[in-house]
Amino acid sequence: MQHGLPFHWAGFRQTTRYTYILEDTSDLPGLYAGLKNTLRTDLRHAEAQVEIVVEDAVDRLFALNRQSFSRKALRQPYSPDTFRRLHAALVQRGQGVGFVARDRERGAVCAGLFLAYNTKEAAVVLAGLDAGSRCPGALHALYWQAIRFCSEKGLRLDFEGSMDAGIERVFRAFGGQRMPYQRVWRWSLF
């Protein structure tokens, strides 16, 4: 949906939001070469410190995401039950995958990311970093893993739609292109 004016006329509220899309994930070496220099450095350090594994531990993924919101003094916009239901439905259909970054020395989980995908596109549902993690770059390594996953399956990647300035810089450093989308809602008192 490109325009929200018809919804405004119908009594809805509307605002433009932005997400970051990586349209073509087919050329991994080209994508890596196009990364911001500091991001490539972070990925090299992370590769030495963490291993990325597939893990669909729903509560662990949710808790890591909660820690990221807490660190910024923000309320997580969804409940654990909502994420559990979404996670279960996606995994049952073969349309969801979770990744965690584990500290190579201690074995502790440093960060997690959960992707939803179909035959054309994958989208980051949630991601988070352990507040006490001593693995800088672990979350960046997970986003790079998501890009590799998409490349293997021929999918484009939607990074998530965050409007946070710090997160936006990271998505642009990965080559994500800003794309507008409409948020439409209606408040009802009755």
Secondary structure in CASP SS format (residue, H / E / C, confidence):
PFRMAT SS
TARGET T0000
AUTHOR 0000-0000-0000
METHOD secondary structure of the structure
MODEL  1
M C 1.00
Q C 1.00
H C 1.00
G C 1.00
L H 1.00
P H 1.00
F H 1.00
H H 1.00
W H 1.00
A C 1.00
G C 1.00
F C 1.00
R E 1.00
Q E 1.00
T E 1.00
T E 1.00
R E 1.00
Y E 1.00
T E 1.00
Y E 1.00
I E 1.00
L E 1.00
E C 1.00
D C 1.00
T C 1.00
S C 1.00
D C 1.00
L H 1.00
P H 1.00
G H 1.00
L H 1.00
Y H 1.00
A H 1.00
G C 1.00
L C 1.00
K C 1.00
N H 1.00
T H 1.00
L H 1.00
R H 1.00
T H 1.00
D H 1.00
L H 1.00
R H 1.00
H H 1.00
A H 1.00
E H 1.00
A H 1.00
Q H 1.00
V E 1.00
E E 1.00
I E 1.00
V E 1.00
V E 1.00
E C 1.00
D C 1.00
A C 1.00
V H 1.00
D H 1.00
R H 1.00
L H 1.00
F H 1.00
A H 1.00
L H 1.00
N H 1.00
R H 1.00
Q H 1.00
S H 1.00
F H 1.00
S H 1.00
R H 1.00
K C 1.00
A C 1.00
L C 1.00
R C 1.00
Q C 1.00
P C 1.00
Y C 1.00
S C 1.00
P H 1.00
D H 1.00
T H 1.00
F H 1.00
R H 1.00
R H 1.00
L H 1.00
H H 1.00
A H 1.00
A H 1.00
L H 1.00
V H 1.00
Q H 1.00
R C 1.00
G C 1.00
Q C 1.00
G E 1.00
V E 1.00
G E 1.00
F E 1.00
V E 1.00
A E 1.00
R E 1.00
D E 1.00
R C 1.00
E C 1.00
R C 1.00
G C 1.00
A C 1.00
V E 1.00
C E 1.00
A E 1.00
G E 1.00
L E 1.00
F E 1.00
L E 1.00
A E 1.00
Y E 1.00
N C 1.00
T C 1.00
K C 1.00
E E 1.00
A E 1.00
A E 1.00
V E 1.00
V E 1.00
L E 1.00
A E 1.00
G E 1.00
L E 1.00
D C 1.00
A C 1.00
G C 1.00
S C 1.00
R C 1.00
C C 1.00
P C 1.00
G C 1.00
A H 1.00
L H 1.00
H H 1.00
A H 1.00
L H 1.00
Y H 1.00
W H 1.00
Q H 1.00
A H 1.00
I H 1.00
R H 1.00
F H 1.00
C H 1.00
S H 1.00
E H 1.00
K H 1.00
G C 1.00
L C 1.00
R E 1.00
L E 1.00
D E 1.00
F C 1.00
E C 1.00
G C 1.00
S C 1.00
M C 1.00
D C 1.00
A H 1.00
G H 1.00
I H 1.00
E H 1.00
R H 1.00
V H 1.00
F H 1.00
R H 1.00
A H 1.00
F C 1.00
G C 1.00
G C 1.00
Q E 1.00
R E 1.00
M E 1.00
P E 1.00
Y E 1.00
Q E 1.00
R E 1.00
V E 1.00
W E 1.00
R C 1.00
W C 1.00
S C 1.00
L C 1.00
F C 1.00
END
